[in-house]
Amino acid sequence: MMPRARNTNNRLKIYMMQRAEKLKELYTECEESFQKAEATVGNPVSPFDLPDFDDIMPKMDDSEKECDFNLV
C-alpha cells in the first residue's frame, strides 16, 4: 500500500482544474452582469470582487476526497 502523500500531485491537479472551471463560470457570469448593468457601482467586474468569492471557490479538501485512493 502506497502512502497517501504519493497522491498529492493528483489531488493538486484536480484542485487546480476545479478552480479553473469555477473561475471560467464566474467570469462569464460577471461579464454578463457587467454588460447588463453597464458598470453600475457595486456590480462586480471580476470574480475576485465578489464578497463570497472564497466560499464559492472549490476547496482543497473537496479534491482530496475525489482522489483519496491508494495505487497498487
C-alpha positions as CSV (number, residue, x, y, z in Angstrom):
1,M,0.0,0.0,0.0
2,M,1.4,3.4,-1.0
3,P,1.4,6.3,1.4
4,R,-1.3,8.9,0.9
5,A,1.4,11.6,0.2
6,R,2.0,9.9,-3.2
7,N,-1.4,11.1,-4.4
8,T,-0.6,14.8,-3.5
9,N,0.2,15.6,-7.1
10,N,-3.1,14.2,-8.4
11,R,-5.0,16.0,-5.7
12,L,-3.3,19.3,-6.6
13,K,-4.1,18.8,-10.3
14,I,-7.8,18.1,-9.6
15,Y,-8.0,21.1,-7.2
16,M,-6.4,23.4,-9.8
17,M,-8.7,22.1,-12.6
18,Q,-11.8,22.6,-10.4
19,R,-10.7,26.2,-9.5
20,A,-10.1,27.0,-13.2
21,E,-13.5,25.7,-14.2
22,K,-15.2,27.6,-11.5
23,L,-13.4,30.8,-12.4
24,K,-14.5,30.4,-16.1
25,E,-18.1,30.2,-14.9
26,L,-17.7,33.2,-12.6
27,Y,-16.0,35.3,-15.2
28,T,-18.9,34.5,-17.7
29,E,-21.5,35.5,-15.1
30,C,-19.6,38.7,-14.1
31,E,-19.2,39.7,-17.7
32,E,-22.9,39.2,-18.5
33,S,-23.8,41.1,-15.3
34,F,-21.4,43.9,-16.2
35,Q,-22.8,44.3,-19.7
36,K,-26.4,44.4,-18.5
37,A,-25.7,46.9,-15.7
38,E,-23.2,49.0,-17.6
39,A,-20.7,49.1,-14.8
40,T,-23.0,50.4,-12.0
41,V,-21.5,50.9,-8.6
42,G,-21.4,47.6,-6.6
43,N,-21.6,45.4,-9.7
44,P,-18.6,43.1,-9.7
45,V,-16.5,43.1,-12.8
46,S,-14.2,40.3,-11.6
47,P,-15.0,37.1,-9.6
48,F,-12.3,38.3,-7.2
49,D,-14.5,41.2,-6.4
50,L,-17.4,39.0,-5.2
51,P,-17.9,39.3,-1.4
52,D,-18.3,35.5,-1.1
53,F,-15.5,34.5,-3.5
54,D,-13.7,32.3,-1.0
55,D,-16.9,30.5,-0.2
56,I,-17.8,29.9,-3.9
57,M,-14.4,28.5,-4.9
58,P,-13.7,24.8,-4.6
59,K,-11.7,23.8,-1.6
60,M,-8.6,21.6,-1.5
61,D,-10.5,19.2,0.9
62,D,-13.0,18.5,-1.9
63,S,-10.3,17.4,-4.3
64,E,-8.7,15.3,-1.7
65,K,-12.0,13.4,-1.3
66,E,-12.1,12.7,-5.1
67,C,-8.6,11.5,-5.2
68,D,-8.4,9.6,-1.9
69,F,-7.3,6.2,-3.1
70,N,-4.2,4.1,-2.9
71,L,-2.3,3.0,-6.0
72,V,-1.1,-0.6,-6.0
